[in-house]
């Protein structure tokens, strides 16, 4: 039997390997199912081409994934597929499905099952239920209709031992094509997850997706995947996509030690918090190939950081930036503008703070309240958002749609533009970037960044 997994349309600037689908595909392949991954972020498929493709490949089950910004497009795909092939079973999973399963089924009759939570273990069981025409009501984490009523089975447990999962089925993805879209110094590059879950309480993060318990893969398991990526795909650079890579200091030290001991020459970057690194750790990370760390700084106001429940201080931010620069690791700082209760003065302070720090790159975003976050509940109470997902949510690269603060959305857009241009177009910064160019690859890397800036 053939199962088609689809990543629906979205912004081209958000293209990266859909590892969630690749993990799911790997578990299905172990059970001898034929799996195809179709990524609309990479492929241009008209409606006609999609329907012909489904017919040609004889896919019996269609799996769609979606986050809130592209849920409308995912549901549209489901509708055109169901209209042409009413016998096909269509399953929706992903972040939005996990958080808003009932609303999904209320908006369309084209979805047969909404799959909540992690799919690697339970999705194959659902396929088995479907093949045997059994009632799936005993399967946790499932939402479906019965006699026009919506049924929700109990929530499923998170997968505890991630080492038990097979590595993502990257052979179903065109790694080199994805590499073109990743902002990396070396090609080919790809992404990797080494853990799931985060115990911190930032109000803008959606805890139900991966949970509040930190679930790490073992260093040995991670090294095995990295060696596979180097040997099979020739990968030269990795982007660790964990929410907080350095959450377990001992684990990171072990990963770095294994990279060094096994003489695995690979560049990599990661994301973490300013209060979860120290000089000793940064030194070994640098030695093991780390060249850039993205820090969630968020604001230059301590009051705003406290409101976000970030658990960090302005002093920690300054100290961490200083020691990271001292070990010669580049830094990207993430900042949020337009947070509820944030004043214009605090927005200006954040923009100023971003330039005072010795950062190499910055990324600013307008505050967005995604379902499952505390920020979403705050925004709902203040009637800043509604359930029309296409009008309340946006992908990072898209035009912000609403303001969660008392500052108007038009003014926030102007602040966003000012933040980027005042950081990147400083003569001192421009000269710093020019001075850092040592090769054609460095030049191209900087030109890609310039191209993005001209669109802001």
C-alpha positions in Angstrom: 0.0 0.0 0.0 1.2 3.5 -0.8 1.0 6.4 1.7 1.4 10.0 0.5 2.6 12.5 3.0 2.1 16.2 2.1 3.7 19.4 3.4 1.3 22.1 2.2 2.2 25.4 0.6 3.9 28.2 2.6 6.6 30.9 2.3 9.7 29.9 0.2 11.9 31.5 2.8 10.8 28.9 5.3 12.0 25.9 3.2 13.8 23.3 5.2 13.7 19.5 5.2 10.3 18.3 6.7 11.9 16.0 9.2 8.6 15.3 11.0 7.3 13.7 7.8 10.7 12.0 7.2 10.6 10.4 10.7 7.0 9.3 10.1 8.0 7.8 6.7 10.9 5.9 8.3 8.6 4.1 10.8 6.1 3.3 8.0 8.8 1.9 5.8 9.9 -0.5 8.5 6.4 -2.0 8.2 6.9 -2.3 4.4 4.6 0.5 3.4 5.5 2.4 0.3 5.8 6.1 1.3 6.1 9.2 -0.8 6.8 12.7 0.5 5.5 15.7 -1.4 6.7 19.1 -0.2 4.9 22.1 -1.7 7.6 24.4 -0.3 9.9 22.7 -2.8 7.7 21.5 -5.6 5.3 23.4 -7.8 2.2 21.3 -8.1 -1.0 22.6 -9.7 -4.3 21.1 -8.6 -4.5 19.0 -11.8 -0.9 17.8 -11.4 -1.5 16.8 -7.7 -4.6 14.8 -8.6 -2.9 13.1 -11.5 0.1 12.3 -9.2 -2.2 10.7 -6.6 -3.9 8.6 -9.3 -0.6 7.5 -10.9 1.0 6.6 -7.5 -2.2 4.9 -6.3 -1.9 6.4 -2.8 -4.6 5.0 -0.5 -3.9 7.2 2.5 -3.0 10.9 2.3 -1.3 12.4 5.3 -1.2 16.2 5.6 0.7 18.2 8.1 0.1 21.9 9.0 1.0 24.7 11.3 -1.4 27.6 12.0 -0.2 29.9 9.2 -0.8 27.3 6.4 -3.7 25.4 7.8 -6.1 27.0 5.4 -4.0 25.7 2.5 -3.8 22.3 4.0 -7.6 22.1 4.3 -8.0 23.3 0.7 -5.8 20.5 -0.5 -7.8 18.0 1.5 -11.0 19.3 -0.1 -9.8 19.0 -3.7 -8.4 15.5 -3.0 -11.6 14.3 -1.3 -13.8 15.7 -4.1 -11.9 13.8 -6.8 -11.1 10.7 -4.7 -13.8 10.3 -2.0 -12.5 6.8 -1.2 -9.1 8.1 -0.1 -8.5 8.3 3.6 -7.2 11.8 4.5 -5.4 12.3 7.9 -4.3 15.7 9.2 -1.5 16.0 11.7 1.0 18.5 12.9 1.0 21.4 15.4 -2.3 22.9 14.4 -4.1 19.6 14.3 -2.8 18.8 17.8 -4.0 22.1 19.2 -7.3 22.7 17.4 -8.7 19.3 16.3 -12.4 20.0 16.8 -12.2 23.3 14.9 -10.5 21.5 12.0 -13.4 19.0 11.7 -16.0 21.8 12.1 -14.5 23.6 9.1 -14.3 20.7 6.7 -15.7 17.3 6.1 -12.8 16.3 3.9 -10.6 15.2 6.8 -11.3 11.6 8.0 -9.0 11.7 11.1 -7.2 14.4 13.0 -4.0 13.0 14.5 -2.9 14.7 17.7 0.7 14.6 18.9 3.7 12.6 17.9 3.0 10.2 15.1 6.0 7.8 14.8 4.5 5.0 16.9 0.7 5.6 16.7 0.3 6.6 13.0 1.3 3.1 11.8 -1.3 1.7 14.2 -3.9 3.9 12.7 -3.0 2.7 9.3 -3.5 -0.9 10.5 -6.9 0.0 12.0 -7.9 1.5 8.6 -6.7 -1.5 6.6 -8.5 -3.9 8.9 -11.6 -1.6 9.0 -11.5 -1.6 12.8 -12.9 1.1 15.1 -9.9 3.3 16.1 -11.6 4.6 19.3 -9.0 2.7 21.4 -6.1 4.6 19.8 -5.0 7.6 21.9 -4.6 11.1 20.4 -7.2 10.8 17.6 -10.2 13.0 16.7 -12.8 11.9 14.2 -16.5 11.9 13.4 -19.0 9.2 14.3 -22.7 9.7 13.4 -22.0 13.4 12.8 -20.5 13.8 16.3 -16.9 14.6 16.9 -15.1 12.0 19.0 -11.8 12.8 20.9 -9.9 9.8 22.2 -7.7 10.5 25.3 -4.4 12.3 24.7 -1.4 10.1 23.9 1.8 9.9 25.9 4.9 11.5 24.4 7.6 9.1 23.1 10.1 8.6 26.0 13.0 6.9 24.3 13.8 8.8 21.1 16.7 6.4 20.4 14.2 3.8 19.4 13.0 5.8 16.4 14.7 5.1 13.1 16.6 8.0 11.5 14.5 10.2 9.2 13.9 8.7 5.7 16.0 11.4 4.0 16.3 9.3 0.9 12.7 10.5 0.2 13.9 14.1 0.2 16.2 15.9 -2.2 18.8 16.9 0.4 20.8 19.1 -2.0 17.8 21.0 -3.1 16.8 21.8 0.5 20.4 22.8 1.1 20.1 25.6 -1.4 17.5 27.3 0.9 19.4 26.8 4.2 21.4 29.8 5.3 24.7 27.9 5.7 28.4 28.6 5.1 29.0 25.2 3.6 27.0 23.1 1.2 25.4 20.6 1.3 23.8 21.4 4.7 20.9 19.9 6.5 19.0 19.9 9.8 18.8 17.5 12.7 16.9 17.1 15.9 18.6 15.7 19.0 15.9 16.2 21.6 12.2 17.1 22.1 10.5 19.0 24.9 11.4 22.1 26.9 10.8 22.6 30.7 10.9 26.4 30.5 7.8 28.6 30.6 8.1 31.3 27.9 4.6 32.5 27.2 5.1 32.5 23.4 6.0 28.8 23.1 3.4 26.1 22.5 4.0 23.5 25.2 1.5 20.9 24.1 3.4 20.2 20.9 6.5 18.6 22.4 5.7 18.8 26.1 7.5 20.3 29.1 9.7 17.3 29.8 13.1 17.3 28.1 13.5 14.1 26.1 17.0 13.8 24.7 18.5 11.4 22.3 21.8 9.8 23.5 25.1 11.3 22.3 26.0 7.9 20.7 22.7 7.8 18.7 23.2 11.4 17.5 26.8 10.7 16.4 25.6 7.6 14.4 23.2 9.9 12.5 25.8 12.5 11.9 28.2 9.9 10.5 25.4 8.6 8.2 24.8 12.2 7.0 28.4 12.7 6.2 29.0 9.3 4.6 25.8 8.9 2.6 24.9 12.5 1.7 28.2 14.3 2.0 26.8 16.8 4.5 29.3 19.5 5.5 27.2 21.6 7.8 24.4 20.9 10.3 21.7 23.0 11.9 20.6 21.6 15.2 16.9 22.4 15.3 16.4 21.7 19.0 14.5 24.4 20.9 17.3 24.6 23.5 20.4 22.6 22.4 22.4 23.1 25.6 19.7 22.3 28.1 21.7 19.3 29.3 25.3 20.5 29.7 26.8 17.0 30.2 25.1 15.7 27.1 26.4 18.5 24.9 29.9 18.0 26.3 29.7 14.3 25.4 28.4 15.0 21.9 31.3 17.4 21.3 33.8 15.0 22.8 32.6 12.2 20.4 32.8 14.6 17.4 36.3 15.4 18.3 37.4 11.8 19.2 35.9 10.4 16.1 37.5 13.2 14.0 34.2 14.1 12.5 34.9 17.3 10.6 31.6 19.1 10.3 30.4 22.7 10.9 27.3 23.3 12.9 25.1 25.9 14.6 22.4 25.6 17.2 19.8 27.6 19.3 19.8 28.0 23.0 19.3 30.4 26.0 21.8 32.9 27.3 21.7 31.3 30.8 22.6 27.8 29.6 26.1 28.2 28.4 29.5 29.0 30.0 33.0 29.6 28.8 34.2 26.0 29.2 31.2 24.6 27.3 31.5 27.2 24.5 35.2 26.4 24.0 34.6 22.7 23.4 31.6 23.5 21.2 33.8 25.7 19.1 36.5 22.9 18.9 33.8 20.4 17.9 32.7 22.6 14.9 30.2 25.1 16.3 30.5 28.4 14.4 27.2 30.1 15.3 24.7 30.1 18.2 21.3 31.7 18.0 20.2 33.1 21.3 16.7 34.0 22.3 17.2 37.4 23.7 13.7 38.8 22.9 13.9 42.2 24.6 16.1 44.9 26.0 13.6 45.6 28.8 13.8 43.5 32.0 10.1 44.2 32.7 9.2 42.7 29.3 11.5 39.7 29.9 9.7 39.1 33.2 6.3 39.4 31.4 7.4 36.8 28.9 8.5 34.5 31.8 11.8 34.2 30.0 13.8 33.5 33.2 16.8 35.6 32.0 18.3 39.0 32.8 19.8 41.8 30.9 23.1 41.2 32.7 23.1 37.5 31.7 22.5 38.5 28.1 25.4 41.0 28.1 27.8 38.5 29.8 26.9 35.6 27.5 27.3 37.7 24.4 30.7 38.8 25.7 32.0 35.3 26.5 30.7 33.8 23.2 32.5 36.5 21.2 35.6 35.7 23.3 35.7 32.1 22.0 35.1 33.3 18.5 31.6 31.9 17.9 29.3 34.0 15.8 25.9 35.0 17.3 22.4 35.5 16.0 20.0 37.3 18.4 16.3 36.7 18.3 14.1 39.7 19.3 10.3 40.2 19.6 8.5 43.5 19.1 4.8 44.3 19.9 4.5 42.2 23.1 1.3 42.8 25.1 1.9 45.6 27.7 5.1 46.7 25.8 5.4 50.5 25.4 6.9 52.2 22.4 9.7 53.3 24.7 10.5 49.6 25.4 10.4 48.8 21.7 12.9 51.5 21.0 15.0 50.2 23.9 15.0 46.7 22.4 16.1 48.1 19.0 18.9 50.1 20.7 19.9 47.1 22.8 20.3 44.9 19.7 23.0 47.3 18.4 24.7 47.7 21.8 25.3 44.0 21.9 28.2 42.6 19.9 26.0 40.4 17.7 26.8 39.2 14.2 23.2 38.9 13.1 19.7 39.7 14.4 16.2 38.5 13.6 13.2 40.6 14.7 9.6 39.3 14.7 6.3 40.9 15.5 4.8 39.0 18.5 2.3 36.3 17.4 0.0 34.4 19.7 -0.1 30.8 18.4 -2.6 28.3 19.7 -1.4 26.4 22.7 0.6 29.3 24.1 -0.1 31.4 27.2 0.2 34.4 24.9 -2.7 33.1 22.9 -4.9 33.0 26.0 -3.8 36.6 26.9 -4.6 37.8 23.3 -8.0 36.0 23.4 -9.0 37.7 26.6 -8.1 41.1 25.2 -10.0 40.2 22.0 -6.9 40.8 19.9 -7.4 37.6 17.9 -10.2 35.4 16.6 -10.5 32.0 15.1 -10.1 33.1 11.5 -6.6 31.7 11.3 -5.8 33.4 8.0 -6.4 36.8 9.6 -4.8 36.3 13.0 -1.5 34.4 12.3 1.4 34.8 10.0 4.6 33.0 9.2 7.8 34.8 10.2 8.6 35.9 6.7 5.1 37.1 5.9 3.6 40.5 6.6 2.4 40.8 10.2 -1.4 40.8 10.4 -2.4 42.1 13.8 -0.8 43.8 16.9 -1.1 42.2 20.3 0.1 45.4 21.9 -1.4 48.9 22.2 1.0 50.0 19.4 -0.8 49.8 16.0 0.2 47.1 13.5 1.3 49.8 10.9 3.6 51.4 13.5 5.0 48.0 14.5 5.8 47.2 10.8 7.7 50.5 10.7 9.5 49.6 13.9 10.4 46.2 12.4 11.8 47.8 9.3 13.7 50.4 11.4 15.1 47.6 13.6 16.6 45.7 10.7 17.9 48.6 8.8 19.4 50.4 11.7 21.3 47.2 12.7 22.5 46.0 9.3 23.1 49.3 7.5 25.4 50.8 10.1 28.8 51.8 8.5 30.6 50.0 11.3 28.6 46.8 10.7 29.0 46.9 6.9 32.8 47.3 7.3 32.8 44.4 9.8 31.0 42.2 7.3 33.3 43.2 4.4 36.4 42.6 6.5 35.1 39.1 7.4 34.9 38.0 3.7 37.8 35.5 3.1 36.4 33.5 0.2 33.8 33.4 -2.6 31.6 31.3 -0.2 31.7 34.1 2.4 30.8 36.7 -0.2 27.8 34.6 -1.4 26.7 34.1 2.2 26.7 37.8 2.8 25.0 38.6 -0.5 22.1 36.2 0.4 21.6 38.2 3.6 21.7 41.5 1.7 19.0 40.2 -0.7 16.7 39.4 2.2 17.3 42.8 3.7 16.3 44.6 0.5 12.9 43.0 0.8 12.2 44.3 4.3 
